[in-house]
Amino acid sequence: MSNPETALSVYQAIIDEFVSKTRLYGSSAHVAESGVFSNAPDHAKFNQFIETLTLPQRELLSEMLQEERDSAIHDILASLSEWIDCQDVGLTYQGKPLPVDLSGMGLHGDYVGRRDGWEWPSQSGSKDS
């Protein structure tokens, strides 16, 4: 990752990293593609269950796991948005406040928007850049 230079670019990088890592990490792809939840010894029981599923069932389970992962990140960002909006919590970069809520729907709105292909608003005229 390149070093962002402004508070705005840092915020955008954070949200975009959440979006990309949501897809790269986690078990959903493994379940669909290889029928494995995890190689951790404690997860053997999950793998045994997954082995009993057909490919369409594994694909559906994979989709469910991804949905839960997306929802968990959304919920954490929604909670953080509430802290920022209602409890005077703030995020800073090099002493400057991060501009959050570029979508008008909170950090969670920015996350969902970017996950669904929304483009960041133009930086021109932004007081936070």
Secondary structure as a PSIPRED ss2 file (coil, helix, strand):
# PSIPRED VFORMAT (PSIPRED V4.0)

   1 M C   1.000  0.000  0.000
   2 S C   1.000  0.000  0.000
   3 N C   1.000  0.000  0.000
   4 P C   1.000  0.000  0.000
   5 E C   1.000  0.000  0.000
   6 T C   1.000  0.000  0.000
   7 A H   0.000  1.000  0.000
   8 L H   0.000  1.000  0.000
   9 S H   0.000  1.000  0.000
  10 V H   0.000  1.000  0.000
  11 Y H   0.000  1.000  0.000
  12 Q H   0.000  1.000  0.000
  13 A H   0.000  1.000  0.000
  14 I H   0.000  1.000  0.000
  15 I H   0.000  1.000  0.000
  16 D H   0.000  1.000  0.000
  17 E H   0.000  1.000  0.000
  18 F H   0.000  1.000  0.000
  19 V H   0.000  1.000  0.000
  20 S H   0.000  1.000  0.000
  21 K H   0.000  1.000  0.000
  22 T H   0.000  1.000  0.000
  23 R H   0.000  1.000  0.000
  24 L H   0.000  1.000  0.000
  25 Y C   1.000  0.000  0.000
  26 G C   1.000  0.000  0.000
  27 S C   1.000  0.000  0.000
  28 S H   0.000  1.000  0.000
  29 A H   0.000  1.000  0.000
  30 H H   0.000  1.000  0.000
  31 V H   0.000  1.000  0.000
  32 A H   0.000  1.000  0.000
  33 E H   0.000  1.000  0.000
  34 S H   0.000  1.000  0.000
  35 G C   1.000  0.000  0.000
  36 V C   1.000  0.000  0.000
  37 F C   1.000  0.000  0.000
  38 S C   1.000  0.000  0.000
  39 N C   1.000  0.000  0.000
  40 A C   1.000  0.000  0.000
  41 P H   0.000  1.000  0.000
  42 D H   0.000  1.000  0.000
  43 H H   0.000  1.000  0.000
  44 A H   0.000  1.000  0.000
  45 K H   0.000  1.000  0.000
  46 F H   0.000  1.000  0.000
  47 N H   0.000  1.000  0.000
  48 Q H   0.000  1.000  0.000
  49 F H   0.000  1.000  0.000
  50 I H   0.000  1.000  0.000
  51 E H   0.000  1.000  0.000
  52 T C   1.000  0.000  0.000
  53 L C   1.000  0.000  0.000
  54 T C   1.000  0.000  0.000
  55 L H   0.000  1.000  0.000
  56 P H   0.000  1.000  0.000
  57 Q H   0.000  1.000  0.000
  58 R H   0.000  1.000  0.000
  59 E H   0.000  1.000  0.000
  60 L H   0.000  1.000  0.000
  61 L H   0.000  1.000  0.000
  62 S H   0.000  1.000  0.000
  63 E H   0.000  1.000  0.000
  64 M H   0.000  1.000  0.000
  65 L H   0.000  1.000  0.000
  66 Q H   0.000  1.000  0.000
  67 E H   0.000  1.000  0.000
  68 E H   0.000  1.000  0.000
  69 R H   0.000  1.000  0.000
  70 D H   0.000  1.000  0.000
  71 S H   0.000  1.000  0.000
  72 A H   0.000  1.000  0.000
  73 I H   0.000  1.000  0.000
  74 H H   0.000  1.000  0.000
  75 D H   0.000  1.000  0.000
  76 I H   0.000  1.000  0.000
  77 L H   0.000  1.000  0.000
  78 A H   0.000  1.000  0.000
  79 S H   0.000  1.000  0.000
  80 L H   0.000  1.000  0.000
  81 S H   0.000  1.000  0.000
  82 E H   0.000  1.000  0.000
  83 W H   0.000  1.000  0.000
  84 I H   0.000  1.000  0.000
  85 D H   0.000  1.000  0.000
  86 C H   0.000  1.000  0.000
  87 Q C   1.000  0.000  0.000
  88 D C   1.000  0.000  0.000
  89 V C   1.000  0.000  0.000
  90 G C   1.000  0.000  0.000
  91 L C   1.000  0.000  0.000
  92 T E   0.000  0.000  1.000
  93 Y E   0.000  0.000  1.000
  94 Q C   1.000  0.000  0.000
  95 G C   1.000  0.000  0.000
  96 K E   0.000  0.000  1.000
  97 P E   0.000  0.000  1.000
  98 L C   1.000  0.000  0.000
  99 P C   1.000  0.000  0.000
 100 V C   1.000  0.000  0.000
 101 D C   1.000  0.000  0.000
 102 L C   1.000  0.000  0.000
 103 S C   1.000  0.000  0.000
 104 G C   1.000  0.000  0.000
 105 M C   1.000  0.000  0.000
 106 G H   0.000  1.000  0.000
 107 L H   0.000  1.000  0.000
 108 H H   0.000  1.000  0.000
 109 G H   0.000  1.000  0.000
 110 D H   0.000  1.000  0.000
 111 Y H   0.000  1.000  0.000
 112 V H   0.000  1.000  0.000
 113 G H   0.000  1.000  0.000
 114 R H   0.000  1.000  0.000
 115 R H   0.000  1.000  0.000
 116 D C   1.000  0.000  0.000
 117 G C   1.000  0.000  0.000
 118 W C   1.000  0.000  0.000
 119 E C   1.000  0.000  0.000
 120 W C   1.000  0.000  0.000
 121 P C   1.000  0.000  0.000
 122 S C   1.000  0.000  0.000
 123 Q C   1.000  0.000  0.000
 124 S C   1.000  0.000  0.000
 125 G C   1.000  0.000  0.000
 126 S C   1.000  0.000  0.000
 127 K C   1.000  0.000  0.000
 128 D C   1.000  0.000  0.000
 129 S C   1.000  0.000  0.000
